[in-house]
């Protein structure tokens, strides 16, 4: 037992009052209160806006200070002081740490703070708050939008002198997009970041299909998208996490082998999430000094603001860099694990949620926000309409109004007489009494009548949202699409089913037999080769999260060329491609290697197809954005790269094909849904320096969407229409599949025939492809996209797609024979 002595207002003969308490009970009560404070007020994010209290208070304070993206930066210390003094009395260090993290692009997939100054690095901390400056990032505006329209509840701050929001309106699904990390008492949270565009696509699908399964949602969100890029190896743990809220996956750095003078080296361009370069360098030095890792001569950190992450690991002569890279993955943080633990607050209670539950909680919040916002705006407009109605009543008989006011003894009497004579409310009478004489013009009356009509229409629209649940869901879905269009960025992280075939020191070029094999290129830029000479079958062409868009027959120690949108051929050794197990029906490129690890492409340049680099045969066929077609004579130079077409200003190659016979059908599809096809034998072959000839006649402002070459026997045409104002990759569009034989051929340099009828709101083809069927499609993330059944209407309109199509391909066997590739 313990004694606690307190002074009391008691008679003089009593000096003190002693209260006996149990130390165990006191400790339990105090610790429980502390645990509640940590869980609810510090460590765990709210499932609705994905923010911890300190983050929410920072964004709310910056919004109150009007530190918008178009305003100047202010000292971080000013923001920290304002947050601490008004809302968060837990010390400036915790506030500044949270502010810094929201400004770091390697910590947040979508940063909320625009920082100016030294905000640190993955290895080093930031400068003091008195040296750095900040303002709201563009995405933070979407988090606080409409907060002054009664969209969220407010509660008293720590001293009850001010009010603070219990949650932000949050137009962005922040918890899934940015993830969260926190350690509470007896529990912790660790949530992975994701791609905003993919999350919005899943949310919009869930709005339309509330009973969608996890597999349906994973077609849109195949896995996390980490801020620093890199690779995720193994997807089983991700599905477990999406289902139960707990799971683990492996992250790998992105690295490639480069020649550096007389030596070879390993260049690391992307690190795993949360791993700094200094940590990797320190670990390599320890391994080299302890002789657990051999073959490394030097390690240089060449990272800078211009080139981004660049860690160069020089390899000693006589050692194979591929084997050393595998050891680095095994022994250093270049390969790390991420344990997903989706713990967050739902209705004030900590819960572990799966992917669907996270999306459902956010959607419920957005439905509530839009409903409350619509109610607020309707009431505001109704109040204004009430005043306008009264003002118009007064303007109809303004002389009498003036006479009533002039003959009244005082303002209250004038108000009462106006209310009595013209049947006005008190608000309307007060508004008339405050009206300026300059409003008594005919033009003012016309303006008021126009405003009255506009207000009535807007009130009806807002009331319709409140009365119709389907319309409310449509508004939320449209706002999410606008968020993805405004703030969305392409996927950075490559998802791999497995690490593929490990390259060790025993797999040196001289010991690899020059056996026949096939080289593959996928829609997401993965490269691989078959591990045997088995020919691809007639099925397949699609993997779990990808489609194969190009394949060529070659040998294990041979070379292939990569045709790019800049009209270049880049030489590539087949031995550098990882070998994948043979599958006659479905080559699984999830064991492949990203093209960026083997070749350096210019900004905006894309890989279109592979070529076998033959010095004979009918050569290549190219089609450009501006409608130019060219057949290139077969020619292989003793260079690592060379051009095969002279492009005009602003032009680029959209399709590249290695012809098999020279009698294939060449096909153009334009953005205004015109399809033109003609025989390849009608195009005269040219040398590399030639600029080609007119292929298809384009209307003003139009472009070529697809060019390919194939045998027309069982070919199909896939088209998807949409709006030219939408952000590419955000709208599913209307998709149609039709037999290629339904489209009559026309001569070269003509306009073609209509291939797709646009519906209301559509004015362009966002995707088109033609080639041997059956066609298989995939999204930008690599997830498969179901296509509708072929129709017999070549110029008909399409059906609503499940998600935007990024690539299409036919059977792999037809690719080897020489099939066109969508650019």
C-alpha positions, 0 to 999 in steps of 0.5 A: 500500500502507498499513502498520498497526502493532500491538503484539505479545507478542514478545521484547524485541528486537522492538518492533513488527510491521508488516503490509502491507495493500491499501487497496482491499481494506480499503475494499471489505471495510469498505464491504460490511460497512457496506452489509450492516448498513444493508440488513439492520439498518436500512433494509428491512422484513421481509416477514412483519411489515412492520417495520424492526428499530428499529420491531420493537424499539420495539414489543417493548420497549413490550410488555415494559414493559406499556405497553398501551392501557388503561395510562397514558402514559409519557415517550417518553424512557423508552421510547427509553432502554429500547430503546437500552440493551437492543436498539438501540445506534444513537442515541436520535434514530433511535429517537425518529424511528421512534417518532414516525412510528408515532404519526402518523395522517397517516404510518401508515394504522394507527398502532401508538403512541398519542401524547400531546403534540406529535408534529408535523405533515406540515410540522413536527417533533415536540417533544423526547422529554422533552416527549411521552408514549406507550403502545401503540396498540390495533393494536400489541397485535395485532402482539405477541399470542402472542409469549410462546407460542414463535410466533417465533424469538429471537436474541441482542441486540447484546451477547448479554446478552438475546434479541430476536425476529427477527420479531413474530407480526403478526396484522395484514398491516402491510407492505401496510396501512401501507407502508414507506419506506427508503433502503439502500445501492444499493437503496430501498423505497417501499410504499403504504398500503392499507385493512385490510378490503380487504387482509383480504378478499384474504387470506381469498380467497387462503387459500381459493383459493391459485391466485387471479390478480392480477385476482382479488385486485384485485377486493378491493384496487383500489388504495392507501388513503392515510392522508390520503385524497385522490384517486388519478388513473389506475390503470394504474401501480397494476396494474403495481406489483401485478404487478411490484413497481414502478409509479407513480400520481398523487395529488390533493388533495381540493378544492371550490369554495365561495362566500365572501361576494361571492367564490368560493374553493377549499377543500382538505380532504385533501392528497396523501400526504406533502405538507404544507400549508405546502409548498403555501402556499409554492409558491403564494406563489412562483408568485403573486410570479413571476406564473406563477399569477394570480387568487389574492387570499389563502391561509389555513390554517384547519386545526385539531383540530376540523375537520381539514385546511382550506386556503382559497384565495380567488379574485379576482373575474373569475377562474374557480376551476375553472380556477385549481384545475386550475392548482394541480394542475399547478403545486403539490404539490396533485398529486404522484406516488408511486413504488411500489418493493416491496423487502423482506426475504424469508428474509433476502434483499432482493427486489422483490415483487408484491401476490400475493407479499406476501400469500403471504409474510404468510400463510405467516408466519401459518400458521407462527405459528398452528402453533407457537402451537397446539403450545405451547398443546397441550404446556402443556395436556398438562403440566397434564393430567399433573399433574391426572391424578396429583392425582386418583389421589392424591385417590382414596386420600388416606389412604394418600397421607398415610400414605406421606408421614408415614412417610417419612424425608425429602422424597426418600424420600416422592417415591420411595415415592409414585412406587412405590406409586401409579405416578406420575411424578416431576413428579406426585409433587412436585406432590402433595407441594406440594399444600395441605391445603385442596385435599383437599375433595370440591369440589376433586375435582369441579373437578379432574375438570371441568378434566381433561375440559376439558383433554382436549377442548382438547388434541384441538382443538389437535391437530386444527389441527396435523393438518388443514391445512384447519382450520389455514387456516380458523383463520388466515382467521377470525383475519384476519376478527376483525382486520378487524372490530376495527381496520378503517376505511372507505376514505378515498382515491377511485380515479379511472380518469382526471382526467375532463374538465378544466374551464378558464376557457373553460368558463364557464356563459354559454358552455355550451349548455343541452343535454339530458344525464343526471346520474349518482350512483354507489355510491361517491358519484361524480357526473358528467353525460353530455357529450351528450343520448344516452340510456343504453342497456339494458346497462351500469350497471357501471363498472370499479370502481363501479355507477351507482345513480341517474340523472336526465334534465336539462340542462347548465345545469339543477339536480338535487336530491340526496335524503339519508338525513336526508329532505333535498333538496340543490340541485346545479347540473349544470354543477358536475358533470364531463362524461364521454364518452357511452356508451350501455351503460356510463357510466364514472363514474371521471371523476366528482367525489366528492359531498363536494367539492360538498355538505356532508352531516351526520355519518352522512348518506348520499346515496341518489338524484338527483331532477330537481326537477320541480314536477309529476308523481307526486312522490317515494316514500320508505321509512324504517328503521322501516317508514314509507312516504310519497309527497311532493307535487312541490314545489320551493322557492327554497332550497338545501335543504329537508326532504321528510319528518318523521322520528321519533326514531332513524329515517332514510330508506333508499330514495328514488325519483322516481316516473315514473307513480305506478303503480309497485310499492313494495317493502320488504325487512326485516332478518329477510328479509321482503319486502312490495310493493304499488302506489304508488297505494295510498299517499296523497300528503302535503305536505313536513311529513307524517310518512308512513304505515305501510308494512311491519309490523316484528317486534321488533328488526328494521329495513328494509334496502331500499325501492324503486319500479319496474315489476315486469315483469323485476325481480329480488331480490338478498339477502345473509344473515349474522350481526348480530354481524359488522362491516359490510362484513367478511363476504361472506354468502350471496347469492341472486338470485330473480325478483321475480314469485315474491313475492306481493303483500300489502296495505300495513302487513302483514308480507310474505313470506319472501324468504331462508332463514337458514343456521346462524350467520346471523340477518339480511340484511346487504344487499337490493335489488330492481329491474329486471334484470340486476342488477349489484353492487359492493363498498364499494371500488367493485370489481364483485361477481359475483352467482349465477344467479337461482333459482326459490326465493323463500325459499331460502338463498343461496350463499357470496359472493366479497366483501361487497356494498355496492350493487346497480343495474339497467340505467341506462335503468331508473334514469332511469325511476325506480328504487329505490336501496339506502340 
